Amino acid sequence: MQPFAYNENGQLSIEELEIAPLARQHGTPLYLYSRQAIEQNWLQFDGAARFNHRCCYAVKANPNLAILNLLAKLGAGFDIVSGGELARVLEAGGSADKVIFSGTGKSREEIDYALDAGIGCFNVESTQELTRIAERAAHKQQTAPVTLRLNPDIDAETHPYITTGKKHNKFGIPNNELESLIQLCLEHPHLELRGLSCHIGSQLTSVSPFIHAFETLLQLYDELASEGIELPWLNLGGGLGVRYHKETPPAPAEYMQAIAERLGERRVKIIFEPGRSIVANAGLLIARVEYIKNNGLQNFAITNAAMNDLLRPALYQAYQPIIPLSRDNDSPLATYDVVGPICESGDFLGKDRELSITQDDLLAICGSGAYGFSMSSNYNSRCRAAEVMVDGQQSHLIRAREQQSDLWRGESMLP
Ligand SMILES: *Cc1c(COP(=O)(O)O)cnc(C)c1O
């Protein structure tokens, strides 16, 4: 759902609040999220699966404690990719036994931490990693629950940087190693094979690559079942796309219906790891136009938000709509490249955008709830933005704007 709209005064509002006063109160750049949108997206996704399943929110999409806490209260599990994300989940009240630990480079320290916390499962991505997990579990006299992540060699038809299930990608276990790893799991006293997993990419806008991946998992599942090995789980990962601009991704219900049809009567539990589809369209980035500039060829709107705040346009040439907070104004309509103050030509938020704006106007960059703040940095020694959650008529500061002294926290000069 879109949680924002222009009200009768032409002012952009989120839930029941006008945004411009929030921007004045908290300053800009400012990340704004809608509680209602996050919760509705979650309930829609989770509720669409009418079979044995569990949804584990992919923390990396947006790891703010307030968001994790809202989802934990709705019964969410969590998909994590680092020890830091595990710490966040536990801090936010998530339960360790619903945590799935994905990622290609788990360190010994992270594996130990996850074993000590009692997480639900490791998504294993290589022989080397499985060996390490088994060693650490044996050392602790524990049994590590694992799923093996396949690389099904499927084109997710999305941006190359977020395609993760092609055979040249770094993700997943090569096909020729899978059988021996399954054997290893079954025989090893400190490993418990929970099932198979895959995650073929992000921002998928059609169901067919998911179905293709699911059929690959089901085929293996059936083969093992015929040998008397009944796997409890199959994990399909995340990746369901959202509409940023003109995309037409399947609704969760359509996706789940397609899965249900292939699943049939099998009793295996299906795990999903949605990230983007839960939070992307629940968030806006608010920025102020510092300057309007024309170099003789082009108009630039230079905003106080930049690629350090929102990296997706620079990194993936991602398109996110940019709209003014005040719709009815008499500024001339012109075409702008909306750029930030950072010393890189790749520092843009949008290109060729038709806008009626003038200096000091406020803009909203839509679709910023996922991979927005979580990919932000301090590049150019810029303080990271504040984050605010709107809940009906109320707003809550859920992350304070960084102060300049935060920029050098932990640094020291030579004596
Ligand atoms: C990134 C990631 C996800 C979430 O992907 P979305 O496209 O945000 O839904 C889920 N699982 C794994 C293993 C991931 O790496």
The ligand as a Gaussian input file, in Angstrom:
#p B3LYP/6-31G(d) Opt

LIG

0 1
 C       18.433000     -10.009000       0.544000
 C       17.885000     -11.331000       0.884000
 C       16.509000     -11.485000       1.133000
 C       15.524000     -10.366000       0.976000
 O       15.330000     -10.013000      -0.353000
 P       14.175000      -8.974000      -0.759000
 O       14.363000      -8.797000      -2.208000
 O       14.426000      -7.725000       0.001000
 O       12.868000      -9.589000      -0.412000
 C       16.070000     -12.733000       1.529000
 N       16.919000     -13.783000       1.660000
 C       18.240000     -13.670000       1.415000
 C       19.106000     -14.845000       1.579000
 C       18.760000     -12.447000       1.016000
 O       20.069000     -12.340000       0.759000

